[in-house]
């Protein structure tokens, strides 16, 4: 049976949840709306210190609209792993780069985009941005 929807209500623990690890691997039917709901849920977390988010073989993943405004001052470790998500929009990667610029307290970031179509100019921007910071790693 294929996973096409996923629901996670963290509103009661939005201010107390410190670590979140979500992996969606080989979920080709996971809808864009469901993925947007996951991003929205994460954006409500206020004191998150570690986030690991992984998507693999998610055909409908077009956006990486991860907003971390509410956790920007507490987030220390961020891992984002995208594997074989061929439909990610260029604008979405630019949004991610802007989100990363807000993470002034984050000491460790690991970004991995394997088998994803990322324009060379944006890949260069991501690479320069990550290499300028100690503890930040980018794998393309």
FENBEL-V899294 format. One record per helix or strand. SS is the DSSP state (h for helix, s for strand). FROM is the first residue (numbers start at 1). LEN is the number of residues. If there is no record, write none. Layout:
ss={SS;SS}
from={FROM;FROM}
len={LEN;LEN}
This chain:
ss={h;s;h;s;h;s;h;s;h;s}
from={11;19;32;50;69;77;90;108;120;136}
len={3;7;12;7;3;7;12;7;12;4}
